[in-house]
């Protein structure tokens, strides 16, 4: 009986003994750098589309500047009625046409004492290698058009390095039907002058 009690206690003690816990597997440190590297690679491969495409579109839309020629014209206007206002016009095409491409105009300074005509000088910038025409008109006080006008005879070609100068251009006014000249051509309005827009004496 005494021998059986120690054996029972020994069996009870050996039955409650726990096995040592297994160490937890260490977390993989290689997976985190791999995902970070993938993000970095993805970020570096993404192009800056907006900044790269902007210069390309800007250069594609830019148009080359049209070449022009600097032209100076010196001359005289004759035949203007007393107290009239004289204006000289220079056109890229026919200055007497209703839709003339007027490059510029000039109010001629009146000189009542001048017997051989009123002197003028005007500078324009026509297209390179083209012919221009020169007109003059005299407007009476309060008139809506000119009854006296003229077109210079001869050929005026605009093509040379530096300035092209035309001297002693003669404009002898003669009476005709009432006429208005187009306004100066505006580049912002397109390649042709606006249809139907004419003027009387240009305002200062």
VEXMI-178979 format. One line per field, with one value per residue (C-alpha): residue number from 1; residue in one letter; x, y, z. Coordinates in nm, 4 decimals, always signed. Example, Ala and Ser with C-alpha at 12.3 -4.5 7.8 and 13.67 -1.06 7.14 Angstrom:
BEGIN
n: (1,2)
res: (A,S)
x: (+1.2300,+1.3670)
y: (-0.4500,-0.1060)
z: (+0.7800,+0.7140)
END
This chain:
BEGIN
n: (1,2,3,4,5,6,7,8,9,10,11,12,13,14,15,16,17,18,19,20,21,22,23,24,25,26,27,28,29,30,31,32,33,34,35,36,37,38,39,40,41,42,43,44,45,46,47,48,49,50,51,52,53,54,55,56,57,58,59,60,61,62,63,64,65,66,67,68,69,70,71,72,73,74,75,76,77,78,79,80,81,82,83,84,85,86,87,88,89,90,91,92,93,94,95,96,97,98,99,100,101,102,103,104,105,106,107,108,109,110,111,112,113,114,115,116,117,118,119,120,121,122,123,124,125,126,127,128,129,130,131,132,133,134,135,136,137,138,139,140,141,142,143,144,145,146,147,148,149,150,151,152,153,154,155,156,157,158,159,160,161,162,163,164,165,166,167,168,169,170,171,172,173,174,175,176,177,178,179,180,181,182,183,184,185,186,187,188,189,190,191,192,193,194,195,196,197,198,199,200,201,202,203,204)
res: (X,X,X,X,X,X,X,X,X,X,X,X,X,X,X,X,X,X,X,X,X,X,X,X,X,X,X,X,X,X,X,X,X,X,X,X,X,X,X,X,X,X,X,X,X,X,X,X,X,X,X,X,X,X,X,X,X,X,X,X,X,X,X,X,X,X,X,X,X,X,X,X,X,X,X,X,X,X,X,X,X,X,X,X,X,X,X,X,X,X,X,X,X,X,X,X,X,X,X,X,X,X,X,X,X,X,X,X,X,X,X,X,X,X,X,X,X,X,X,X,X,X,X,X,X,X,X,X,X,X,X,X,X,X,X,X,X,X,X,X,X,X,X,X,X,X,X,X,X,X,X,X,X,X,X,X,X,X,X,X,X,X,X,X,X,X,X,X,X,X,X,X,X,X,X,X,X,X,X,X,X,X,X,X,X,X,X,X,X,X,X,X,X,X,X,X,X,X,X,X,X,X,X,X)
x: (+0.0000,+0.2812,+0.4649,+0.1641,+0.1230,+0.4669,+0.4119,+0.0780,+0.2375,+0.5192,+0.2721,+0.0705,+0.3801,+0.4986,+0.1533,+0.1459,+0.4880,+0.4635,+0.6869,+0.8997,+0.7377,+0.8862,+1.0522,+0.8465,+0.9772,+1.1567,+0.9781,+1.1257,+1.3264,+1.3877,+1.0237,+1.0008,+1.3014,+1.1776,+0.8395,+1.0116,+1.2422,+0.9456,+0.7710,+1.0862,+1.1332,+0.7745,+0.8096,+1.1301,+0.9850,+0.6763,+0.7453,+0.6569,+0.4171,+0.2875,+0.6243,+0.7612,+0.4635,+0.4246,+0.7418,+0.6610,+0.3152,+0.4460,+0.7163,+0.4729,+0.2281,+0.4915,+0.4859,+0.7928,+0.7905,+0.7096,+1.0010,+0.9433,+1.1369,+1.1879,+1.0803,+1.1125,+0.9251,+0.9921,+0.7772,+0.5363,+0.1614,+0.0276,-0.3180,-0.4817,-0.7740,-0.7366,-0.8091,-0.8231,-0.6585,-0.4096,-0.3346,-0.0801,-0.1542,+0.0816,-0.0702,+0.0578,-0.1549,-0.3555,-0.4058,-0.7119,-0.8949,-1.1948,-1.0381,-0.6788,-0.4310,-0.3164,+0.0238,+0.0209,-0.0971,+0.0361,-0.1294,+0.0719,+0.1636,-0.0003,+0.2281,+0.0248,+0.3400,+0.4704,+0.4145,+0.5657,+0.3728,+0.3526,+0.6444,+0.6003,+0.8015,+0.6511,+0.8012,+0.6295,+0.7184,+0.5706,+0.6249,+0.9696,+0.9965,+0.6591,+0.5475,+0.3722,+0.1589,+0.1352,-0.1743,-0.2752,-0.6163,-0.7472,-1.0460,-1.2573,-1.3779,-1.6527,-1.6323,-1.7025,-1.4633,-1.2119,-1.2934,-0.9299,-0.6846,-0.4006,-0.1829,+0.1916,+0.3224,+0.6046,+0.7083,+0.8022,+0.9643,+1.0463,+1.3445,+1.6883,+1.9058,+1.8737,+1.6405,+1.4780,+1.4351,+1.2137,+1.2775,+1.0857,+0.7585,+0.5069,+0.1361,-0.0681,-0.4255,-0.7158,-1.0881,-1.2973,-1.5916,-1.6214,-1.3910,-1.3001,-0.9832,-0.9740,-0.8358,-0.4811,-0.4558,-0.4481,-0.2556,-0.4851,-0.7810,-0.6330,-0.4639,-0.7048,-0.8450,-1.1966,-1.4570,-1.6523,-1.4588,-1.3546,-1.2570,-1.2618,-0.9670,-0.7619,-0.7871,-0.4729)
y: (+0.0000,+0.2491,+0.1464,+0.2144,+0.5786,+0.7058,+0.5437,+0.7200,+1.0590,+1.0002,+0.9190,+1.2373,+1.4606,+1.3125,+1.3604,+1.7494,+1.8169,+2.0487,+2.0258,+2.3355,+2.5815,+2.5856,+2.9193,+3.1320,+3.1449,+3.4776,+3.7200,+3.7334,+4.0542,+4.0028,+4.0559,+4.4172,+4.5536,+4.3719,+4.5515,+4.8868,+4.8347,+4.7570,+5.0823,+5.2833,+5.1240,+5.1974,+5.5619,+5.6170,+5.4632,+5.6902,+5.9729,+6.3430,+6.3565,+6.7121,+6.8846,+6.6810,+6.7269,+7.1039,+7.2123,+6.9733,+7.1203,+7.4762,+7.4241,+7.2496,+7.5434,+7.8143,+7.9474,+8.0964,+8.4744,+8.6096,+8.7907,+9.1563,+9.4321,+9.7835,+10.0421,+10.4221,+10.6367,+11.0037,+11.2063,+11.4921,+11.5266,+11.7763,+11.8971,+11.9112,+12.1562,+12.4444,+12.3639,+11.9897,+11.7206,+11.5060,+11.1470,+10.9066,+10.5315,+10.2386,+9.8986,+9.5439,+9.5066,+9.7610,+10.0712,+10.1736,+9.8443,+9.8533,+9.5764,+9.6973,+9.5614,+9.8981,+9.8743,+10.2295,+10.5841,+10.9327,+11.2740,+11.5042,+11.8364,+12.1118,+12.3686,+12.6410,+12.8104,+12.5030,+12.5366,+12.2049,+11.9835,+11.8821,+11.6721,+11.3467,+11.0573,+10.7265,+10.3960,+10.0562,+9.6867,+9.4799,+9.1094,+9.0245,+9.0046,+9.1646,+9.4741,+9.7575,+10.0469,+10.4074,+10.6290,+10.9738,+11.1278,+11.4741,+11.5107,+11.8238,+11.9514,+11.7231,+11.4876,+11.1151,+11.0292,+11.1715,+11.3231,+11.3797,+11.0896,+10.9279,+10.6183,+10.6442,+10.5127,+10.2618,+9.9419,+9.9435,+9.6107,+9.5326,+9.2999,+9.3967,+9.3568,+9.6695,+9.9463,+9.9914,+10.3604,+10.5105,+10.8794,+11.1459,+10.9526,+11.1759,+11.1692,+11.4045,+11.4119,+11.4086,+11.4382,+11.1212,+10.9493,+10.9777,+10.7131,+10.5793,+10.3867,+10.0821,+10.1122,+10.0040,+9.6265,+9.4700,+9.1400,+9.0281,+9.0248,+8.7663,+8.7589,+9.0012,+9.3399,+9.3341,+9.3467,+9.6710,+9.8652,+10.1925,+10.5308,+10.8973,+11.1122,+10.9244,+11.0810,+11.2044)
z: (+0.0000,+0.0869,-0.2298,-0.4480,-0.3235,-0.4408,-0.7829,-0.8192,-0.7323,-0.9796,-1.2560,-1.1798,-1.1966,-1.5248,-1.6859,-1.6257,-1.7805,-2.0931,-2.3880,-2.4501,-2.6968,-3.0452,-3.1373,-3.3808,-3.7330,-3.7948,-4.0292,-4.3767,-4.4112,-4.7798,-4.8807,-4.7548,-4.9485,-5.2556,-5.2485,-5.1776,-5.4727,-5.6939,-5.5939,-5.6530,-5.9928,-6.0850,-5.9737,-6.1691,-6.4862,-6.4934,-6.7508,-6.6936,-6.9829,-6.9317,-6.9264,-7.2152,-7.4437,-7.3927,-7.5811,-7.8660,-7.9229,-7.8918,-8.1546,-8.3855,-8.3798,-8.4358,-8.7928,-8.9639,-8.9954,-9.3416,-9.5055,-9.5862,-9.7566,-9.6228,-9.8817,-9.8673,-10.1187,-10.1934,-10.4311,-10.5037,-10.5395,-10.7943,-10.8902,-10.5472,-10.5255,-10.2774,-9.9122,-9.9789,-9.7713,-9.9633,-9.8650,-10.0168,-10.0133,-10.0737,-10.1537,-10.1770,-10.4920,-10.6971,-10.4829,-10.6893,-10.6278,-10.3940,-10.1807,-10.2055,-9.9505,-9.8124,-9.6454,-9.5156,-9.5791,-9.5144,-9.4731,-9.6978,-9.5391,-9.7410,-9.8967,-10.0709,-10.1949,-10.3726,-10.7465,-10.8439,-10.6001,-10.2357,-10.1184,-9.9247,-9.7865,-9.6693,-9.5518,-9.5836,-9.5452,-9.8301,-9.8910,-10.0193,-10.3976,-10.4762,-10.6657,-10.4851,-10.6128,-10.4986,-10.5069,-10.3856,-10.3245,-10.2406,-10.0074,-9.9898,-9.6552,-9.5199,-9.8198,-9.7817,-10.0611,-10.3051,-10.6439,-10.7321,-10.7224,-10.9156,-10.9390,-10.9916,-11.3205,-11.3348,-11.1555,-10.7876,-10.6965,-10.3329,-10.3290,-10.1977,-9.8912,-9.6796,-9.7960,-10.1346,-10.2187,-10.4882,-10.5581,-10.7500,-10.7612,-10.9404,-10.8573,-11.0776,-10.9464,-11.1922,-11.1314,-11.1385,-10.9734,-10.5972,-10.4508,-10.1063,-10.0254,-9.7925,-9.4423,-9.3720,-9.3747,-9.0274,-8.9924,-8.7119,-8.9535,-9.1906,-9.5283,-9.6985,-9.5943,-9.4474,-9.7239,-9.7621,-9.4975,-9.6599,-9.5268,-9.6052,-9.5037,-9.2376,-8.8947,-8.7274)
END
